[in-house]
Amino acid sequence: MSSDIIYIGVNDYDLHLFESQYPVPCGMAYNSYLIKDEKIAIIDTVDARKSDEWKQNLSNALNGQTPDYLIVQHMEPDHSALIQWVIEKYDNIKIVATQKAIQMMPQFFENINLTNRTQTVKEGDKLHLGRHQLQFIVAPMVHWPEVMVSYESTEKVLFSADAFGSFGTLDQQEDDWACEARRYYFNICGKYGTPVQNLLKKASALDIQTICSLHGPILEKESLTHALSLYNIWSSYKAEKDGVFVGYASIHGGTKAVAEEVAEILRKKSVKVCLMDLTQEEVSFAVEDAFAYGKAIFAACSYDAGLFPPMYNLLHHLQTKAWQNKKVGIIENGSWAPSAGKVMKEMLESMKNVEIIEPIVTITSRMKTADKAQLEVLAQALIDA
């Protein structure tokens, strides 16, 4: 990164599910950094899966020197697994973290000895390393309560913890940072829009030239404006894209045909459509697209007097991630006692500022000519909403 700030993170090519739930076809990066000055600071460690590689990277970067500080911004295990090893390896190193993070450490390391080994910091505290200086900014619930970020004022670098992170290893990142950053944000931090907004307000007062997240690529000055703009949109629950997300869950193809029909009706009206089969796409991708668009249509069949599980799964995820400020159409299918619409309506009404657009369209088994007319009405009502 520079002569004084060195990247010591690692790529994990073998990880298939991040947090045991999110597919990462391009693996995952665990980022860690070293600042070398009169005093030397390590900024976060990595996941235990990559401990040997990280230890070697640290040793190479130190080149025989001894670190003075370990900055712990976030206690999630993919960033904190080597804390105990570090303080046992380096007798005089101090852990610098929030009080909450220090309180959490014994939860992860049963026999860790923190006596005289910690330095608690709070909002605005500074750590002088020599030519470099770190200013600490607390960021609770971005996305754990103990989180802080660190601003290095000489080179104008924001070490942003999980904020601005993305899926993928550093050598297999999408050309478009926003693609996997968006999926990462809404699935990891989506619930915490207000805390992210608070962090953005604090960051706006800083002269930031580089953002170094704990996951994903380093963001240089030319990409910062775009990244900050997207984070503001995402964390304020605004629509990023014009158009309609159409998610459907079909058992025998009847509901699929209806979803494809309403998508085609919308396209003929010059509306951009994101059509997704929830039985085929993993739910984190559906969460990403449902957040990105300001309008949605959910089409699902009835199942066991309730709702077909792939649709229930998506709506449950949207509930937990605080999906809000949307206009939504509902299409249900049932062969003898349609129930999907009732369940979808109840789940959607539990979410903040979600407006259900009438009519709720009911299909019985297979789409008929009269049903197409109802789909036209729904599509136009959604456009006009």
Secondary structure, 3 states (H helix, E strand, C coil): CCCCEEECCEEECCCCEECCCEECCCCEEECCEEEECCCEEEECCCCHHHHHHHHHHHHHHHCCCCCCEEECCCCCHHHHCCHHHHHHHCCCCEEEECHHHHHHHHHHCCCCCCCCCEEECCCCCEEECCCCEEEEEECCCCCCCCCEEEEECCCCEEECCCCCCCCECCCCCCCCHHHHHHHHHHHHHHHHHHHHHHHHHHHCCCCCCEEECCCCCCECHHHHHHHHHHHHHHHCCCCCEEEEEEEEECCCCHHHHHHHHHHHHHHHCCCCEEEEECCCCCHHHHHHHHHHEEEEEEEEEEECCEECHHHHHHHHHHHHCCCCCEEEEEEEECCCCCCHHHHHHHHHHCCCCEEEEEEEEEECCCCCHHHHHHHHHHHHHHHHC
